[in-house]
Amino acid sequence: MEKKIEQFVIDRVRDIRQEKGISQAELAGRIDVSRGFIGAVENPRQRAKYNLIVLNEIAKVFDCSIRDFFPEKYL
């Protein structure tokens, strides 16, 4: 079960990042993590995941609510 919500959040962040035309490297620089970290999170074969602190920083960059990264109902 946990995997579904984690993947949903990762996919949602990636989709918004791409819609806004922000590269992995640019996002990484703006939230003070390595570009490799963003790549690892977006790669389904890697185990890296976002935590709430990082998601909050990403929401600031995207100028959105952290809630925008989560589904409206449970998965």
C-alpha positions in Angstrom: 0.0 0.0 0.0 2.7 2.5 0.9 4.2 2.2 -2.6 1.1 3.5 -4.3 1.0 6.7 -2.3 4.8 7.2 -2.6 4.7 6.7 -6.4 1.6 9.0 -6.7 3.5 11.8 -4.9 6.7 11.3 -7.0 4.7 11.3 -10.2 2.7 14.3 -9.2 5.8 16.3 -8.3 7.5 15.3 -11.6 4.4 16.2 -13.6 4.2 19.7 -12.0 8.0 20.2 -12.4 7.7 19.4 -16.1 4.6 21.5 -16.6 6.5 24.5 -15.1 9.5 23.8 -17.3 11.9 23.2 -14.3 14.7 20.7 -14.8 15.8 18.2 -12.2 19.0 20.2 -11.8 17.2 23.5 -11.4 14.8 22.1 -8.8 17.7 20.5 -6.9 19.6 23.8 -6.8 16.5 25.7 -5.6 15.8 23.3 -2.7 19.5 22.6 -1.9 19.7 18.9 -2.7 21.8 17.2 -5.3 20.6 16.8 -8.8 21.3 13.1 -8.3 18.7 13.0 -5.5 15.9 14.3 -7.7 16.9 11.8 -10.4 17.0 8.9 -7.9 13.5 9.8 -6.6 12.1 10.0 -10.1 13.7 6.7 -11.1 11.4 3.8 -10.1 14.3 1.5 -9.7 15.8 3.6 -6.9 14.7 3.6 -3.3 15.0 7.4 -2.7 11.8 9.1 -1.7 10.7 12.6 -0.8 10.1 13.5 2.9 7.7 16.2 4.1 10.4 18.8 4.6 11.6 18.4 1.0 8.0 18.4 -0.3 7.4 21.6 1.6 10.4 23.2 -0.1 9.3 22.0 -3.5 5.8 23.5 -2.9 7.5 26.9 -2.3 9.4 26.6 -5.6 6.3 25.6 -7.4 4.2 28.3 -5.6 1.5 25.7 -4.7 0.2 23.9 -1.7 1.9 20.8 -0.5 -1.6 19.2 -0.7 -1.3 19.5 -4.5 1.1 16.5 -4.4 -1.4 14.2 -2.7 -4.5 12.4 -4.0 -7.9 13.7 -3.0 -8.8 10.3 -1.6 -6.8 7.4 -0.1 -5.3 5.0 -2.6 
